[in-house]
Amino acid sequence: MDNQAPGNNDQQENKSWREERWERRQARRAALGGQSKAGGLIVGLLLVILGAVIILQNYGNYTIPIRNWGAFFILIPVVALFDRAYRIYRNSANQITAPVRGAAIFGLILLLAMVIILFNLNWALWGPILIILVGLSILISLFLPNKT
């Protein structure tokens, strides 16, 4: 008879699944050159500045001249994408590979969306331009060499 307690087998399977996931994560980080501190530094500074501005606006005489200032939070994934693109570029012998293009183009698209929201631009004009840029990025990726 098996002397294991009920549910113990599930814990072993779950542990092995978690260990495999951890190993895959470490392999991805190693492929990118380790964990980046630049992205965290920029995001941390951005959050500190935004928090200070909100406190000044709420309790001081300072008002933010831009109405849609919340769009600055879109900078967090933009910085992360640009950092990722740069690290992949650096670790692929300074070659623009498909993952570099993907991260950089998606970062640029998010940056454009942030500018549209921030300056309250006309979505009727800029929305279709954004869609065209996404389509062009897909077409460019199809025709450029796919180095990995």
Phi and psi restraints in degrees (value plus and minus 20) as a CYANA .aco file:
   2 ASP   PHI    -107.1   -67.1
   2 ASP   PSI     105.6   145.6
   3 ASN   PHI    -110.2   -70.2
   3 ASN   PSI     -11.3    28.7
   4 GLN   PHI     -99.1   -59.1
   4 GLN   PSI     125.3   165.3
   5 ALA   PHI     -92.5   -52.5
   5 ALA   PSI     131.1   171.1
   6 PRO   PHI     -81.4   -41.4
   6 PRO   PSI     119.2   159.2
   7 GLY   PHI      69.0   109.0
   7 GLY   PSI     -30.5     9.5
   8 ASN   PHI     -87.8   -47.8
   8 ASN   PSI     -56.7   -16.7
   9 ASN   PHI     -83.4   -43.4
   9 ASN   PSI     -58.9   -18.9
  10 ASP   PHI     -82.4   -42.4
  10 ASP   PSI     -57.8   -17.8
  11 GLN   PHI     -86.5   -46.5
  11 GLN   PSI     -58.5   -18.5
  12 GLN   PHI     -86.6   -46.6
  12 GLN   PSI     -63.0   -23.0
  13 GLU   PHI     -83.7   -43.7
  13 GLU   PSI     -62.6   -22.6
  14 ASN   PHI     -84.0   -44.0
  14 ASN   PSI     -60.1   -20.1
  15 LYS   PHI     -85.6   -45.6
  15 LYS   PSI     -62.8   -22.8
  16 SER   PHI     -86.8   -46.8
  16 SER   PSI     -56.3   -16.3
  17 TRP   PHI     -83.7   -43.7
  17 TRP   PSI     -62.1   -22.1
  18 ARG   PHI     -87.3   -47.3
  18 ARG   PSI     -59.1   -19.1
  19 GLU   PHI     -83.8   -43.8
  19 GLU   PSI     -62.6   -22.6
  20 GLU   PHI     -82.5   -42.5
  20 GLU   PSI     -61.7   -21.7
  21 ARG   PHI     -83.5   -43.5
  21 ARG   PSI     -61.8   -21.8
  22 TRP   PHI     -82.7   -42.7
  22 TRP   PSI     -62.1   -22.1
  23 GLU   PHI     -84.7   -44.7
  23 GLU   PSI     -60.7   -20.7
  24 ARG   PHI     -83.5   -43.5
  24 ARG   PSI     -61.3   -21.3
  25 ARG   PHI     -82.6   -42.6
  25 ARG   PSI     -63.7   -23.7
  26 GLN   PHI     -84.9   -44.9
  26 GLN   PSI     -56.9   -16.9
  27 ALA   PHI     -85.7   -45.7
  27 ALA   PSI     -60.1   -20.1
  28 ARG   PHI     -83.6   -43.6
  28 ARG   PSI     -63.5   -23.5
  29 ARG   PHI     -83.8   -43.8
  29 ARG   PSI     -60.3   -20.3
  30 ALA   PHI     -85.7   -45.7
  30 ALA   PSI     -57.5   -17.5
  31 ALA   PHI     -85.8   -45.8
  31 ALA   PSI     -48.3    -8.3
  32 LEU   PHI    -110.7   -70.7
  32 LEU   PSI     -17.6    22.4
  33 GLY   PHI      70.3   110.3
  33 GLY   PSI       4.6    44.6
  34 GLY   PHI      71.5   111.5
  34 GLY   PSI     159.5   199.5
  35 GLN   PHI     -97.0   -57.0
  35 GLN   PSI     116.5   156.5
  36 SER   PHI    -105.5   -65.5
  36 SER   PSI     117.7   157.7
  37 LYS   PHI    -122.0   -82.0
  37 LYS   PSI     -38.7     1.3
  38 ALA   PHI     -85.2   -45.2
  38 ALA   PSI     -64.2   -24.2
  39 GLY   PHI     -81.7   -41.7
  39 GLY   PSI     -63.7   -23.7
  40 GLY   PHI     -84.8   -44.8
  40 GLY   PSI     -57.4   -17.4
  41 LEU   PHI     -83.9   -43.9
  41 LEU   PSI     -66.4   -26.4
  42 ILE   PHI     -86.1   -46.1
  42 ILE   PSI     -64.9   -24.9
  43 VAL   PHI     -83.3   -43.3
  43 VAL   PSI     -63.3   -23.3
  44 GLY   PHI     -81.4   -41.4
  44 GLY   PSI     -65.6   -25.6
  45 LEU   PHI     -82.9   -42.9
  45 LEU   PSI     -61.2   -21.2
  46 LEU   PHI     -81.5   -41.5
  46 LEU   PSI     -63.5   -23.5
  47 LEU   PHI     -86.8   -46.8
  47 LEU   PSI     -58.6   -18.6
  48 VAL   PHI     -84.6   -44.6
  48 VAL   PSI     -64.3   -24.3
  49 ILE   PHI     -84.0   -44.0
  49 ILE   PSI     -65.4   -25.4
  50 LEU   PHI     -83.0   -43.0
  50 LEU   PSI     -60.2   -20.2
  51 GLY   PHI     -83.5   -43.5
  51 GLY   PSI     -61.6   -21.6
  52 ALA   PHI     -84.3   -44.3
  52 ALA   PSI     -60.5   -20.5
  53 VAL   PHI     -84.7   -44.7
  53 VAL   PSI     -60.3   -20.3
  54 ILE   PHI     -84.5   -44.5
  54 ILE   PSI     -62.1   -22.1
  55 ILE   PHI     -82.5   -42.5
  55 ILE   PSI     -64.8   -24.8
  56 LEU   PHI     -81.3   -41.3
  56 LEU   PSI     -58.7   -18.7
  57 GLN   PHI     -89.8   -49.8
  57 GLN   PSI     -60.7   -20.7
  58 ASN   PHI     -95.2   -55.2
  58 ASN   PSI     -55.7   -15.7
  59 TYR   PHI    -139.3   -99.3
  59 TYR   PSI     -19.4    20.6
  60 GLY   PHI    -144.2  -104.2
  60 GLY   PSI    -186.8  -146.8
  61 ASN   PHI    -118.1   -78.1
  61 ASN   PSI      -7.2    32.8
  62 TYR   PHI    -109.6   -69.6
  62 TYR   PSI     113.2   153.2
  63 THR   PHI    -142.3  -102.3
  63 THR   PSI     124.0   164.0
  64 ILE   PHI    -100.2   -60.2
  64 ILE   PSI     104.0   144.0
  65 PRO   PHI     -90.8   -50.8
  65 PRO   PSI     -35.9     4.1
  66 ILE   PHI    -120.0   -80.0
  66 ILE   PSI     110.0   150.0
  67 ARG   PHI     -93.0   -53.0
  67 ARG   PSI     -60.6   -20.6
  68 ASN   PHI    -120.4   -80.4
  68 ASN   PSI      31.9    71.9
  69 TRP   PHI     -84.9   -44.9
  69 TRP   PSI     -39.7     0.3
  70 GLY   PHI     -81.7   -41.7
  70 GLY   PSI     -38.4     1.6
  71 ALA   PHI     -84.2   -44.2
  71 ALA   PSI     -38.8     1.2
  72 PHE   PHI     -82.6   -42.6
  72 PHE   PSI     -42.4    -2.4
  73 PHE   PHI     -86.2   -46.2
  73 PHE   PSI     -40.1    -0.1
  74 ILE   PHI     -87.8   -47.8
  74 ILE   PSI     -40.5    -0.5
  75 LEU   PHI     -83.3   -43.3
  75 LEU   PSI     -43.8    -3.8
  76 ILE   PHI     -81.9   -41.9
  76 ILE   PSI     -74.4   -34.4
  77 PRO   PHI     -89.5   -49.5
  77 PRO   PSI     -47.1    -7.1
  78 VAL   PHI     -83.7   -43.7
  78 VAL   PSI     -66.6   -26.6
  79 VAL   PHI     -82.4   -42.4
  79 VAL   PSI     -62.2   -22.2
  80 ALA   PHI     -82.5   -42.5
  80 ALA   PSI     -61.2   -21.2
  81 LEU   PHI     -86.9   -46.9
  81 LEU   PSI     -63.4   -23.4
  82 PHE   PHI     -85.7   -45.7
  82 PHE   PSI     -57.8   -17.8
  83 ASP   PHI     -84.5   -44.5
  83 ASP   PSI     -63.1   -23.1
  84 ARG   PHI     -82.9   -42.9
  84 ARG   PSI     -64.3   -24.3
  85 ALA   PHI     -80.9   -40.9
  85 ALA   PSI     -62.5   -22.5
  86 TYR   PHI     -85.3   -45.3
  86 TYR   PSI     -62.9   -22.9
  87 ARG   PHI     -86.0   -46.0
  87 ARG   PSI     -59.7   -19.7
  88 ILE   PHI     -85.3   -45.3
  88 ILE   PSI     -61.8   -21.8
  89 TYR   PHI     -80.2   -40.2
  89 TYR   PSI     -66.3   -26.3
  90 ARG   PHI     -84.9   -44.9
  90 ARG   PSI     -58.0   -18.0
  91 ASN   PHI    -105.7   -65.7
  91 ASN   PSI     -23.4    16.6
  92 SER   PHI    -129.6   -89.6
  92 SER   PSI      17.1    57.1
  93 ALA   PHI      39.0    79.0
  93 ALA   PSI      21.3    61.3
  94 ASN   PHI      34.7    74.7
  94 ASN   PSI      22.1    62.1
  95 GLN   PHI    -135.5   -95.5
  95 GLN   PSI     121.8   161.8
  96 ILE   PHI    -104.1   -64.1
  96 ILE   PSI      81.8   121.8
  97 THR   PHI    -116.3   -76.3
  97 THR   PSI     155.5   195.5
  98 ALA   PHI     -79.7   -39.7
  98 ALA   PSI     -63.4   -23.4
  99 PRO   PHI     -84.0   -44.0
  99 PRO   PSI     -53.9   -13.9
 100 VAL   PHI     -84.9   -44.9
 100 VAL   PSI     -68.2   -28.2
 101 ARG   PHI     -80.4   -40.4
 101 ARG   PSI     -64.2   -24.2
 102 GLY   PHI     -80.5   -40.5
 102 GLY   PSI     -67.9   -27.9
 103 ALA   PHI     -86.3   -46.3
 103 ALA   PSI     -61.9   -21.9
 104 ALA   PHI     -87.9   -47.9
 104 ALA   PSI     -63.3   -23.3
 105 ILE   PHI     -87.4   -47.4
 105 ILE   PSI     -62.4   -22.4
 106 PHE   PHI     -84.4   -44.4
 106 PHE   PSI     -57.5   -17.5
 107 GLY   PHI     -82.2   -42.2
 107 GLY   PSI     -62.2   -22.2
 108 LEU   PHI     -85.4   -45.4
 108 LEU   PSI     -58.5   -18.5
 109 ILE   PHI     -85.8   -45.8
 109 ILE   PSI     -63.3   -23.3
 110 LEU   PHI     -84.2   -44.2
 110 LEU   PSI     -57.5   -17.5
 111 LEU   PHI     -83.9   -43.9
 111 LEU   PSI     -61.4   -21.4
 112 LEU   PHI     -84.6   -44.6
 112 LEU   PSI     -61.4   -21.4
 113 ALA   PHI     -82.1   -42.1
 113 ALA   PSI     -58.6   -18.6
 114 MET   PHI     -83.5   -43.5
 114 MET   PSI     -62.0   -22.0
 115 VAL   PHI     -84.5   -44.5
 115 VAL   PSI     -60.4   -20.4
 116 ILE   PHI     -81.1   -41.1
 116 ILE   PSI     -65.1   -25.1
 117 ILE   PHI     -89.8   -49.8
 117 ILE   PSI     -63.1   -23.1
 118 LEU   PHI     -81.9   -41.9
 118 LEU   PSI     -64.9   -24.9
 119 PHE   PHI    -117.9   -77.9
 119 PHE   PSI      -9.2    30.8
 120 ASN   PHI      33.1    73.1
 120 ASN   PSI      27.7    67.7
 121 LEU   PHI     -96.5   -56.5
 121 LEU   PSI     145.0   185.0
 122 ASN   PHI     -94.0   -54.0
 122 ASN   PSI      91.8   131.8
 123 TRP   PHI     -87.0   -47.0
 123 TRP   PSI     -45.3    -5.3
 124 ALA   PHI     -83.1   -43.1
 124 ALA   PSI     -50.8   -10.8
 125 LEU   PHI    -110.9   -70.9
 125 LEU   PSI     -70.2   -30.2
 126 TRP   PHI     -98.8   -58.8
 126 TRP   PSI     -44.8    -4.8
 127 GLY   PHI     -80.7   -40.7
 127 GLY   PSI     -71.6   -31.6
 128 PRO   PHI     -83.5   -43.5
 128 PRO   PSI     -53.1   -13.1
 129 ILE   PHI     -84.3   -44.3
 129 ILE   PSI     -59.6   -19.6
 130 LEU   PHI     -82.2   -42.2
 130 LEU   PSI     -63.0   -23.0
 131 ILE   PHI     -83.5   -43.5
 131 ILE   PSI     -61.3   -21.3
 132 ILE   PHI     -81.9   -41.9
 132 ILE   PSI     -62.0   -22.0
 133 LEU   PHI     -84.2   -44.2
 133 LEU   PSI     -58.0   -18.0
 134 VAL   PHI     -83.5   -43.5
 134 VAL   PSI     -64.9   -24.9
 135 GLY   PHI     -82.1   -42.1
 135 GLY   PSI     -61.9   -21.9
 136 LEU   PHI     -84.2   -44.2
 136 LEU   PSI     -58.2   -18.2
 137 SER   PHI     -85.2   -45.2
 137 SER   PSI     -56.7   -16.7
 138 ILE   PHI     -86.3   -46.3
 138 ILE   PSI     -64.0   -24.0
 139 LEU   PHI     -84.2   -44.2
 139 LEU   PSI     -61.3   -21.3
 140 ILE   PHI     -81.5   -41.5
 140 ILE   PSI     -62.4   -22.4
 141 SER   PHI     -84.2   -44.2
 141 SER   PSI     -50.5   -10.5
 142 LEU   PHI     -90.9   -50.9
 142 LEU   PSI     -54.4   -14.4
 143 PHE   PHI    -117.0   -77.0
 143 PHE   PSI     -35.8     4.2
 144 LEU   PHI    -104.8   -64.8
 144 LEU   PSI     134.4   174.4
 145 PRO   PHI     -81.2   -41.2
 145 PRO   PSI     122.7   162.7
 146 ASN   PHI    -122.0   -82.0
 146 ASN   PSI      50.0    90.0
 147 LYS   PHI     -96.2   -56.2
 147 LYS   PSI     117.1   157.1
